[in-house]
Amino acid sequence: MPPTEPIVRTPRCVVIGYGQAGRSIHAPLIRLTAGLELAGVCTRDPGRRATAVADLACHTWDDYTTVLADPTIDGVVLATPTADHVSQALAALAAGKHVVVDKPVCLDPADLDRLAAAERASGRSLVVFHNRRWDGDYLTVRRLLAAGVLGQLRVVEMGWGARGRPRSWRATRAGGGGRVYDLGAHMIDQLCQLMPSPPLTVYARMHAPLPDQDVESHAHLVLGFRDGATGVIETGYLAALPRPRFRLIGSDACFEKHGLDPQEEALRSGNLDGARENEAHYGWLSDGTTRSRVPTVPGYWRGFYEAVRDHLVTGAPNPVPLASVRTPVAVIAAAFRSAERGTVEPILVA
Ligand SMILES: NC(=O)c1ccc[n+]([C@@H]2O[C@H](COP(=O)([O-])OP(=O)(O)OC[C@H]3O[C@@H](n4cnc5c(N)ncnc54)[C@H](OP(=O)(O)O)[C@@H]3O)[C@@H](O)[C@H]2O)c1
């Protein structure tokens, strides 16, 4: 839905939270977007505010409610701990602000209805930051599927994790921590976007928490799609060697690719446009007889905020509307039920 009143001047937005996502992703991406203004950063910790000033020479706020009360601010970007997203998004919409919220938008699928109702009532827009819909490997897979070279898609496997120990809110399930809510949210979203039919069931195995933590240490999800296809997602903190980031099995050919999109690292080093994938990570396509290398399509994270700008200013479509994340949010909720009960769970999309 377009916003009811397109913004006629450059939209001014504030990044809320200046941790990993706020500092390394949102603030630099917004600054790279012509036609969007980063009005400043809000974070409660004085050290983080000082870092924001040193990085960006921008205005800072220590109190979210003050940002919402400022009539010169058009929108907020929630780069805050996941469990805070819903209350902060509802408050922003009630204050007449547009909202970009980082993934996952919420933990409980029931919150999607509250958010959708608030968005409708406000005449403002809520956009979910699924930046990985602009990853090079994902765009490469989309291109292969559009060209039909794999034939009928039967299995899509995705893996992404990293050995390590979560800290602070990332170490608690109630806080939205753990890799399923984190990297899993990206992969499940990509999987649901790629598959031609919706997922109907999920079976999940999640391994025991790490000591002193209550988040899964390793997780496997197996999804059944309406057309009979299968999706497999693996993530966690244990594996020291990665499985392929993408592996697709079709009736005519198979595609496999390792490695991670280089844009996050390039953004962190201040040179997004210098992001180049190591050619050793180009994928392989094989029909069983021949095997060929598939150069990766360049990723384009700039596309997210460019589309947000166009949505706010010209009424172009919302690039990642709430409706498009209902299924992934339902998959994650069903996966946790499955892991607890040891059952295959239906995916109930409201
Ligand atoms: N899309 C992606 O690629 C990507 C990558 C990384 C993270 N994420 C997502 O981004 C979100 C944040 O993750 P993160 O790793 O950046 O977390 P983080 O490093 O812990 O940073 C969270 C930030 O939020 C601030 N904050 C918390 N409550 C606040 C409030 N009420 N008002 C203002 N600031 C508040 C914290 O600072 P104070 O406590 O000082 O206020 C901190 O600056 C999560 O949902 C995560 O899933 C997405």
The ligand as an ORCA input file, in Angstrom:
! r2SCAN-3c Opt
* xyz 0 1
  N      19.722     -7.440      8.229
  C      20.946     -7.705      8.640
  O      21.833     -8.009      7.847
  C      21.236     -7.649     10.114
  C      22.543     -7.733     10.610
  C      22.732     -7.626     11.986
  C      21.652     -7.451     12.838
  N      20.393     -7.410     12.313
  C      19.228     -7.183     13.178
  O      19.333     -5.866     13.721
  C      18.776     -5.829     15.020
  C      19.832     -5.264     15.980
  O      20.916     -6.189     16.033
  P      22.387     -5.682     16.435
  O      23.282     -6.821     16.212
  O      22.695     -4.400     15.788
  O      22.193     -5.452     18.013
  P      23.168     -4.700     18.986
  O      24.556     -4.695     18.428
  O      22.934     -5.246     20.346
  O      22.647     -3.175     18.931
  C      21.357     -2.827     19.390
  C      21.297     -1.328     19.551
  O      19.997     -0.947     19.963
  C      20.110      0.046     21.000
  N      18.868      0.095     21.736
  C      18.264     -0.881     22.424
  N      17.097     -0.435     22.933
  C      16.979      0.870     22.548
  C      16.007      1.882     22.761
  N      14.914      1.656     23.498
  N      16.210      3.097     22.212
  C      17.320      3.346     21.480
  N      18.280      2.418     21.257
  C      18.104      1.209     21.791
  C      21.347     -0.398     21.746
  O      22.000      0.606     22.433
  P      21.566      1.228     23.838
  O      21.250      0.088     24.740
  O      22.747      2.041     24.216
  O      20.388      2.095     23.571
  C      22.249     -0.753     20.585
  O      22.838      0.424     20.060
  C      18.321     -7.242     15.337
  O      16.946     -7.358     15.086
  C      19.114     -8.119     14.353
  O      18.408     -9.293     13.984
  C      20.182     -7.489     10.983
*
